[in-house]
Every structure is written in C-alpha cells, then in structure tokens.
Amino acid sequence: MREFPSNRLIRKGKGLKKQKAMVRADKIAAPSFTLSASRVQIVPLKGTSIYINNRIYRGKINLIRKSKEGVLITNELGIEDYVKGILCKEIAPWWPMDALKAQSIIARTYALYQQQFPKDKDFDVTDDIYSQVYGGRSSERWRTNRAVDLTKGRILIFQGKVFPAFYHATCGGATEDASQLWKIDLAPLKGIPCGFCKASPHFSWEKEISVAFIRQKLLEKGYSCPEDIQDIEIMTRNSSGRVMRVLFKGKDSYAEISGKDFRQVLGPNIIRSATFTITIINNTAFIKGLGWGHGVGLCQWGMYAMAKEGYTYTQILSHYFPGSQIGKAE
Ligand SMILES: [Zn+2]
C-alpha cells in the first residue's frame, strides 16, 4: 500500500485485513492506517486480488478523497483485464464464441475511444451503463476470458482511427443513425436493416401508462403540456422508424417533444426504444414498441443470432459497422 505522489510506502505484506476506509476531514482513515492524504493506492502482491464490497478486482485500487463524506474508488488496470470484467455483464457466457469475440472487440474499441476524452482526471470510464457495465474479476468466466484472449489488442477502426463502437440490446428491425441522437456523423454508424433479432426476448414490448402520469413527468422535467391531454400522436418518424416528434393534444392547446426526450422523460427502461406507437383509451396510454436501447451500432441479439447461424465475428462486425476494419490497439 502506498501514498502517491510521494510514493511513501505505508505497509507491505500479505494478508491485509478486511477494513472499512473512511474520509475524515482531510484524512483517509482505515483501522490499519490514518493518513493526511487525498489518495491512497493499494497494489496487490503478484497472484493476489483485492475485495471491495464483496467483489474481486484485478489491478490496483485507488482510494481518492473527494469530499468530507466520500471516497472515490477507482480500479487501475490494463485494457484486456478491463474487457474481461465487462463481457459477462453485457452478454451471457454461453453465447457462441464468435458473438463473444465480436463483443470483446467492440467493448475494447468503445473503452479506448472513451479514454481519449476523460471526463474526470481521476478515471477514464465508470462501471455503469453510462460507460460499460464492469464487474471486476468477480464477473469473469472462462469462455468470455477466452474470447478476450483470442482477440487480444484487436479493435474496430474506420479510416485508420478508433471510433465509438456503440452497441445496444436489440434494434427491433433496423439500427439507428448515430447522427439522429448525437453529434456523430460516421459511415459505420449510419444504421442498417438488421434482419437478425426477431427471436430476441426484447424484440417487442408494451406499456400501459396513465395520461396523468405522463403529464406529471413532462411538467416535472420542465416541459410544457396541455392541462387536458385528449390525445398523443406521433408526428414524425425517421427512416429507421424511430419517433422524431410526439404531439400532446389538449382541447384548446398542444405541446410537442422529441422522441428522444420523450424516452428520457418517462425513463429509457419504460419506453425501451424510440420505435413505438401510442393509443389513448380512457386516459391510459397503450404504448407498443420494438427493440431495447438507443439502437446505434451493434444489435447484441442480432449478433447472437448471426453467430448461431455460423457467421464469424468479422462478418458480424462488418454487418453492423459497414466500412469498418479490424485493427490493432496502439
Ligand atoms: Zn437487430
């Protein structure tokens, strides 16, 4: 264990006891040490691992004092070990090997792309859905680790550069053009007819939501809305079938919102995708949709079906990211 940047060694040896790290004023404290430091790094001895909140992690652990109340914990490790900690969180380890290989490559690509734009100097990516869900060594499995090893250092590139290889659970028929959602205009992310995800458990979804609840959510998030919503209509869809504008009709007034904002207002796991229809019956909105996720890039359940049908990981990746190539991480 050491403090940096001074690199002062606090303690070295086997069997560091389980303990709770806390922040007190300007100190990081644990039963075996109290330091006037903003950062403490725990470096595992070779062949050992570190447990945090009942999860095992490879690599180094940094405890960073962020405020009087909290400690930010970061895990410092190489890209290959990081990708190993992601795969089982994203897809099932019993999926065909070519699906696991394709997922390894896009997870590695996405992480290396994100690393170019650190949002915070303390870390490159978070461990949740805002980056990629990461579970450390606890979520590694033999087959997924094997897929990572077999594709070691390989990433997707376009015109010689790493690009954001987005992915999502199920596209519901066609993938989305990234430029419809973000300021990203790239040939491999323009969207394609998927044709492989019909058997996905997420291919279609339905929700019943009271019109009053929709109105309440719109107002809470600062959107305008008629007092008496009589009808909700889809005004426009884009070429992939996703909703662009939603209209709320009152008796004497109306309001509009983008399909993307409508999903965010009600929650992306309630409105699972932007491909949906709405019917109002007795003040209840019956919403039927296709797919789960933003729809950009690779459709994971489409990838699963392609691999089951015998397509290789290179064929899968060039289907979902037209014009991309497999290159080496620098
Ligand atoms: Zn699909």
Residues whose N, C-alpha, C, O or C-beta is under 5 A from the ligand:
A	BS01	ZN	T170 C171 G172 G173 C194 C197 C299 G302
